């Protein structure tokens, strides 16, 4: 299982969600390793306020056809409920 997280406005078309935010989240998911959760810098900044989540060292990745690389962070988790 691989998970990619991003937060932004989206558009809905029929029964699907579309737009740049969806593409970025899909790209983050594709770049995650098996058993890994990756979060965009937007998600990390939102979560940093709560202090409930721990993130590893960020790395630059090219996402969703964006012209400049964006920083993505691994979410530190135990894999257990």
PAVEX-18475 format. One record per atom (N, C-alpha, C): residue number from 1; residue in one letter; atom name; z, x, y. Coordinates in Angstrom, 1 decimal. Example, Ala and Ser with C-alpha at 12.3 -4.5 7.8 and 13.67 -1.06 7.14 Angstrom:
REM residues 2
PT,1,a,N,7.8,13.2,-5.7;
PT,1,a,CA,7.8,12.3,-4.5;
PT,1,a,C,7.8,13.2,-3.3;
PT,2,s,N,7.1,12.8,-2.2;
PT,2,s,CA,7.1,13.7,-1.1;
PT,2,s,C,7.9,12.9,0.0;
REM end
This chain:
REM residues 81
PT,1,x,N,0.0,0.8,-1.2;
PT,1,x,CA,0.0,0.0,0.0;
PT,1,x,C,0.0,0.9,1.2;
PT,2,x,N,-0.8,0.5,2.2;
PT,2,x,CA,-0.9,1.2,3.5;
PT,2,x,C,-0.8,0.2,4.6;
PT,3,x,N,-0.1,0.5,5.7;
PT,3,x,CA,0.1,-0.5,6.8;
PT,3,x,C,-0.2,0.2,8.1;
PT,4,x,N,-1.0,-0.4,9.0;
PT,4,x,CA,-1.2,0.0,10.3;
PT,4,x,C,-0.8,-1.0,11.3;
PT,5,x,N,0.0,-0.6,12.3;
PT,5,x,CA,0.5,-1.6,13.3;
PT,5,x,C,0.0,-1.2,14.7;
PT,6,x,N,-0.4,-2.3,15.4;
PT,6,x,CA,-0.8,-2.2,16.8;
PT,6,x,C,-0.5,-3.5,17.5;
PT,7,x,N,-0.2,-3.4,18.8;
PT,7,x,CA,0.1,-4.6,19.6;
PT,7,x,C,-0.8,-4.7,20.8;
PT,8,x,N,-1.5,-5.8,20.9;
PT,8,x,CA,-2.4,-6.1,22.0;
PT,8,x,C,-2.8,-7.5,21.9;
PT,9,x,N,-3.5,-8.0,22.9;
PT,9,x,CA,-4.1,-9.3,22.9;
PT,9,x,C,-5.3,-9.4,21.9;
PT,10,x,N,-5.4,-10.5,21.3;
PT,10,x,CA,-6.5,-10.7,20.3;
PT,10,x,C,-7.3,-12.0,20.7;
PT,11,x,N,-8.4,-12.2,20.0;
PT,11,x,CA,-9.2,-13.4,20.1;
PT,11,x,C,-9.3,-14.0,18.7;
PT,12,x,N,-9.4,-15.3,18.7;
PT,12,x,CA,-9.6,-16.0,17.4;
PT,12,x,C,-10.9,-16.6,17.4;
PT,13,x,N,-11.6,-16.4,16.3;
PT,13,x,CA,-13.0,-16.9,16.1;
PT,13,x,C,-13.0,-17.7,14.7;
PT,14,x,N,-13.0,-19.0,14.8;
PT,14,x,CA,-12.9,-19.8,13.5;
PT,14,x,C,-11.6,-19.5,12.8;
PT,15,x,N,-11.7,-19.0,11.6;
PT,15,x,CA,-10.5,-18.7,10.8;
PT,15,x,C,-10.1,-17.2,10.8;
PT,16,x,N,-10.6,-16.5,11.8;
PT,16,x,CA,-10.4,-15.0,11.8;
PT,16,x,C,-10.0,-14.5,13.2;
PT,17,x,N,-9.4,-13.4,13.2;
PT,17,x,CA,-9.0,-12.7,14.5;
PT,17,x,C,-10.0,-11.6,14.7;
PT,18,x,N,-10.4,-11.4,16.0;
PT,18,x,CA,-11.5,-10.4,16.3;
PT,18,x,C,-11.1,-9.7,17.6;
PT,19,x,N,-11.8,-8.6,17.8;
PT,19,x,CA,-11.6,-7.8,19.1;
PT,19,x,C,-11.1,-6.4,18.8;
PT,20,x,N,-11.0,-5.7,19.9;
PT,20,x,CA,-10.6,-4.3,19.9;
PT,20,x,C,-9.3,-4.0,19.2;
PT,21,x,N,-8.3,-4.9,19.5;
PT,21,x,CA,-7.0,-4.7,18.9;
PT,21,x,C,-7.0,-4.8,17.4;
PT,22,x,N,-7.8,-5.7,16.8;
PT,22,x,CA,-8.0,-5.8,15.4;
PT,22,x,C,-8.7,-4.6,14.8;
PT,23,x,N,-9.6,-4.0,15.5;
PT,23,x,CA,-10.3,-2.8,15.0;
PT,23,x,C,-9.4,-1.6,15.1;
PT,24,x,N,-8.6,-1.5,16.1;
PT,24,x,CA,-7.7,-0.4,16.2;
PT,24,x,C,-6.6,-0.5,15.1;
PT,25,x,N,-6.1,-1.7,14.8;
PT,25,x,CA,-5.1,-1.8,13.7;
PT,25,x,C,-5.7,-1.5,12.4;
PT,26,x,N,-7.0,-1.9,12.2;
PT,26,x,CA,-7.7,-1.6,10.9;
PT,26,x,C,-7.9,-0.1,10.8;
PT,27,x,N,-8.3,0.5,11.8;
PT,27,x,CA,-8.5,2.0,11.8;
PT,27,x,C,-7.1,2.7,11.5;
PT,28,x,N,-6.1,2.3,12.1;
PT,28,x,CA,-4.8,2.9,11.8;
PT,28,x,C,-4.4,2.7,10.3;
PT,29,x,N,-4.7,1.5,9.8;
PT,29,x,CA,-4.4,1.2,8.4;
PT,29,x,C,-5.2,2.1,7.5;
PT,30,x,N,-6.5,2.3,7.8;
PT,30,x,CA,-7.4,3.2,7.0;
PT,30,x,C,-6.9,4.6,7.0;
PT,31,x,N,-6.3,5.1,8.0;
PT,31,x,CA,-5.9,6.5,8.1;
PT,31,x,C,-4.5,6.7,7.5;
PT,32,x,N,-3.8,5.6,7.2;
PT,32,x,CA,-2.4,5.7,6.6;
PT,32,x,C,-2.6,6.2,5.1;
PT,33,x,N,-1.7,7.0,4.7;
PT,33,x,CA,-1.6,7.4,3.3;
PT,33,x,C,-1.0,6.3,2.4;
PT,34,x,N,-1.1,6.4,1.1;
PT,34,x,CA,-0.5,5.4,0.2;
PT,34,x,C,1.0,5.4,0.5;
PT,35,x,N,1.6,4.2,0.7;
PT,35,x,CA,3.0,4.1,0.9;
PT,35,x,C,3.5,4.4,2.3;
PT,36,x,N,2.5,4.6,3.2;
PT,36,x,CA,2.8,5.0,4.6;
PT,36,x,C,2.6,3.8,5.6;
PT,37,x,N,3.5,3.7,6.6;
PT,37,x,CA,3.3,2.8,7.7;
PT,37,x,C,3.0,3.6,8.9;
PT,38,x,N,1.9,3.4,9.6;
PT,38,x,CA,1.6,4.1,10.8;
PT,38,x,C,1.6,3.1,12.0;
PT,39,x,N,2.1,3.5,13.1;
PT,39,x,CA,2.2,2.6,14.3;
PT,39,x,C,1.6,3.2,15.5;
PT,40,x,N,0.9,2.4,16.3;
PT,40,x,CA,0.3,2.9,17.5;
PT,40,x,C,1.4,3.3,18.5;
PT,41,x,N,1.1,4.0,19.5;
PT,41,x,CA,2.1,4.4,20.6;
PT,41,x,C,2.6,3.1,21.3;
PT,42,x,N,1.8,2.1,21.4;
PT,42,x,CA,2.2,0.9,22.0;
PT,42,x,C,3.4,0.3,21.2;
PT,43,x,N,3.2,0.2,19.8;
PT,43,x,CA,4.2,-0.4,19.0;
PT,43,x,C,5.5,0.5,19.0;
PT,44,x,N,5.3,1.8,19.0;
PT,44,x,CA,6.5,2.7,19.1;
PT,44,x,C,7.3,2.5,20.4;
PT,45,x,N,6.6,2.4,21.5;
PT,45,x,CA,7.3,2.2,22.8;
PT,45,x,C,8.0,0.9,22.8;
PT,46,x,N,7.4,-0.2,22.2;
PT,46,x,CA,8.1,-1.5,22.1;
PT,46,x,C,9.4,-1.4,21.3;
PT,47,x,N,9.3,-0.7,20.1;
PT,47,x,CA,10.4,-0.6,19.2;
PT,47,x,C,11.5,0.4,19.7;
PT,48,x,N,11.1,1.4,20.4;
PT,48,x,CA,12.1,2.4,21.0;
PT,48,x,C,13.2,1.7,21.7;
PT,49,x,N,12.9,0.6,22.4;
PT,49,x,CA,13.9,-0.1,23.2;
PT,49,x,C,15.0,-0.7,22.3;
PT,50,x,N,14.7,-1.1,21.1;
PT,50,x,CA,15.7,-1.7,20.2;
PT,50,x,C,16.6,-0.6,19.5;
PT,51,x,N,16.0,0.5,19.2;
PT,51,x,CA,16.7,1.6,18.5;
PT,51,x,C,16.8,1.3,17.0;
PT,52,x,N,16.2,0.2,16.5;
PT,52,x,CA,16.3,-0.2,15.1;
PT,52,x,C,15.3,0.6,14.2;
PT,53,x,N,14.3,1.2,14.7;
PT,53,x,CA,13.3,1.9,13.9;
PT,53,x,C,13.2,3.4,14.2;
PT,54,x,N,12.9,4.1,13.2;
PT,54,x,CA,12.8,5.6,13.4;
PT,54,x,C,11.3,6.0,13.1;
PT,55,x,N,10.8,6.9,14.0;
PT,55,x,CA,9.4,7.3,13.9;
PT,55,x,C,9.4,8.8,13.7;
PT,56,x,N,8.4,9.3,12.9;
PT,56,x,CA,8.1,10.7,12.8;
PT,56,x,C,7.3,11.2,13.9;
PT,57,x,N,6.9,12.5,13.8;
PT,57,x,CA,6.1,13.2,14.8;
PT,57,x,C,4.7,12.5,14.9;
PT,58,x,N,4.3,12.2,16.1;
PT,58,x,CA,3.0,11.6,16.3;
PT,58,x,C,1.9,12.6,16.1;
PT,59,x,N,0.7,12.0,15.9;
PT,59,x,CA,-0.5,12.8,15.8;
PT,59,x,C,-1.7,12.1,16.4;
PT,60,x,N,-2.6,12.8,17.0;
PT,60,x,CA,-3.7,12.2,17.7;
PT,60,x,C,-4.8,11.8,16.7;
PT,61,x,N,-5.3,10.6,16.8;
PT,61,x,CA,-6.3,10.0,16.0;
PT,61,x,C,-7.4,9.3,16.8;
PT,62,x,N,-8.6,9.3,16.4;
PT,62,x,CA,-9.7,8.6,17.1;
PT,62,x,C,-9.6,7.2,16.4;
PT,63,x,N,-9.5,6.1,17.2;
PT,63,x,CA,-9.4,4.8,16.7;
PT,63,x,C,-10.4,3.8,17.3;
PT,64,x,N,-10.9,2.9,16.5;
PT,64,x,CA,-11.6,1.8,17.0;
PT,64,x,C,-12.8,2.1,17.9;
PT,65,x,N,-13.4,3.2,17.8;
PT,65,x,CA,-14.5,3.6,18.6;
PT,65,x,C,-14.1,3.9,20.1;
PT,66,x,N,-12.8,4.1,20.3;
PT,66,x,CA,-12.3,4.5,21.6;
PT,66,x,C,-12.7,5.9,21.9;
PT,67,x,N,-13.0,6.2,23.2;
PT,67,x,CA,-13.6,7.5,23.5;
PT,67,x,C,-12.6,8.6,23.5;
PT,68,x,N,-11.3,8.3,23.6;
PT,68,x,CA,-10.3,9.4,23.6;
PT,68,x,C,-9.3,9.1,22.4;
PT,69,x,N,-8.9,10.2,21.8;
PT,69,x,CA,-7.9,10.0,20.7;
PT,69,x,C,-6.6,9.4,21.2;
PT,70,x,N,-6.0,8.6,20.3;
PT,70,x,CA,-4.7,8.0,20.7;
PT,70,x,C,-3.6,8.5,19.7;
PT,71,x,N,-2.4,8.5,20.2;
PT,71,x,CA,-1.3,9.0,19.3;
PT,71,x,C,-0.8,7.9,18.4;
PT,72,x,N,-0.6,8.3,17.1;
PT,72,x,CA,-0.1,7.4,16.1;
PT,72,x,C,1.1,8.0,15.5;
PT,73,x,N,2.1,7.2,15.1;
PT,73,x,CA,3.4,7.6,14.6;
PT,73,x,C,3.7,7.1,13.2;
PT,74,x,N,4.1,7.9,12.3;
PT,74,x,CA,4.6,7.3,11.0;
PT,74,x,C,5.9,6.7,11.2;
PT,75,x,N,6.1,5.5,10.6;
PT,75,x,CA,7.4,4.8,10.6;
PT,75,x,C,8.2,5.4,9.4;
PT,76,x,N,9.4,5.8,9.7;
PT,76,x,CA,10.3,6.3,8.7;
PT,76,x,C,11.0,5.2,8.0;
PT,77,x,N,10.8,5.0,6.7;
PT,77,x,CA,11.4,3.9,5.9;
PT,77,x,C,11.7,4.4,4.5;
PT,78,x,N,12.6,3.7,3.8;
PT,78,x,CA,13.0,4.0,2.5;
PT,78,x,C,12.1,3.4,1.4;
PT,79,x,N,11.3,2.4,1.8;
PT,79,x,CA,10.5,1.7,0.8;
PT,79,x,C,11.2,0.7,0.0;
PT,80,x,N,12.5,0.5,0.3;
PT,80,x,CA,13.3,-0.5,-0.4;
PT,80,x,C,13.8,-1.6,0.6;
PT,81,x,N,13.9,-2.8,0.1;
PT,81,x,CA,14.4,-3.9,1.0;
PT,81,x,C,15.8,-3.7,1.4;
REM end
